[in-house]
Amino acid sequence: MIVGILKEIKIAEKRVSMVPGGVISMIQNGHEVLVEKSAGDGAGFSDAEYVAAGAVILDTPGEIYQKSDMVMHVKEPQPSEYDLIREDQIIFTYLHLAGDEQQTEALLKSNSIAIAYETIEKDNGSLPLLLPMSEVAGRMATQEAAKYLEMPQGGMGILLGGVTGVEPATVVVIGGGVVGINAAKMACGLGAQVYILDMNLERLAYLDDVMPANCFPIMSNAVVLEKLVLRADVVIGAVLVAGAKAPKLLTKKMIKEMKDGSVVVDVAIDQGGCFETSKATTHDDPTYTIDGVIHYCVANMPGAVAKTSTIALTNATLPYAIQIANKGWKKAMQDSKEIRLGANIINGQLTYKAVAQALDRDYSPVEKFL
């Protein structure tokens, strides 16, 4: 199979979908790898390194799409790429279709095979291709919140961990999954008082066992959430429903009643956001303020630490990419339930139920195509 590695063109996105070591593995499996010129520059991987690994460098995304059987991105295809996607071509990347009707329509019209990193799922319910980026995003959420609490950034002027004789900040993390636990770990490590909310008793028991003494796992409900949010200096939204739009848990009323100069970070913004006041921002213009509350809603947070993120992402995605390339998408889906769950669009039909429901469109089970 010919595999194409595209340069990211989303604003301030510096990651790349495969490191040179991944190219070597692909070639060892009998595949050809095409890499768009300068694709790895932002993450610190030069064209010369890709050539040394055995890749062929092409100048334009058009050439990559024209010649590749499978194209790989980090972020979803952008509007300038929609007309380049070919029928039966495999698109393997983060898609987040539930919050993106325009992209969904373009992929449906292309009759391509769109496999989403974020919906590949193991038997235990974990999402292996979200895991590394969720770890990065969770840790960055706390890092960014600490920065925007500073007065020069418009914040209330609180040090997250306090100092001797001075109370630390209160951080509320909504969601006890991978993003949430990593955000909470960072906040706890800096000395904040941290409340992490979840609705799963088993998960709360686990968090109670592994988290430090300044972290308080709490069963979430509307009353508890509102009470804690009004006390919070930082709220981090870390909820995820695989493939579906995020639920709106923080209301406009709650935001209005929060302290002036407090900070909210919506890590669920790729899935539409979990705050009613959320709208996607970029690394170039990361924040806005509503009712005195600073909102950080960058949709590709791990892009700010591109080298770490690229290596972590390749570690996770490469085994699946090799399976798809070795077997073709159909056989790979027949043999692997995990890859089958990654199928979001096949030949003009939506094959992931949560996406179809979010967009109020017809759903076709993936098994129909196998």
Sequence and secondary structure as in RCSB ss.txt:
>XXXX:A:sequence
MIVGILKEIKIAEKRVSMVPGGVISMIQNGHEVLVEKSAGDGAGFSDAEYVAAGAVILDTPGEIYQKSDMVMHVK
EPQPSEYDLIREDQIIFTYLHLAGDEQQTEALLKSNSIAIAYETIEKDNGSLPLLLPMSEVAGRMATQEAAKYLE
MPQGGMGILLGGVTGVEPATVVVIGGGVVGINAAKMACGLGAQVYILDMNLERLAYLDDVMPANCFPIMSNAVVL
EKLVLRADVVIGAVLVAGAKAPKLLTKKMIKEMKDGSVVVDVAIDQGGCFETSKATTHDDPTYTIDGVIHYCVAN
MPGAVAKTSTIALTNATLPYAIQIANKGWKKAMQDSKEIRLGANIINGQLTYKAVAQALDRDYSPVEKFL
>XXXX:A:secstr
 EEEE    STT    S  HHHHHHHHHTT EEEEETTTTGGGT  HHHHHHHT EEES HHHHHHH SEEE SS
   GGGGGG  TT EEEE   GGG HHHHHHHHHHT EEEEGGG   TTS  TTTHHHHHHHHHHHHHHHHHHTS
GGGTS    TT BTTB   EEEEE  SHHHHHHHHHHHHTT EEEEEES HHHHHHHHHHS TTEEEEE  HHHH
HHHHHH SEEEE    TTS     B HHHHHHS TT EEEEGGGGGT SBTT   B SSS EEEETTEEEE BTT
GGGGGHHHHHHHHHHHHHHHHHHHHHHHHHHHHHH HHHHHHEEEETTEE  HHHHHHHT     GGGG 
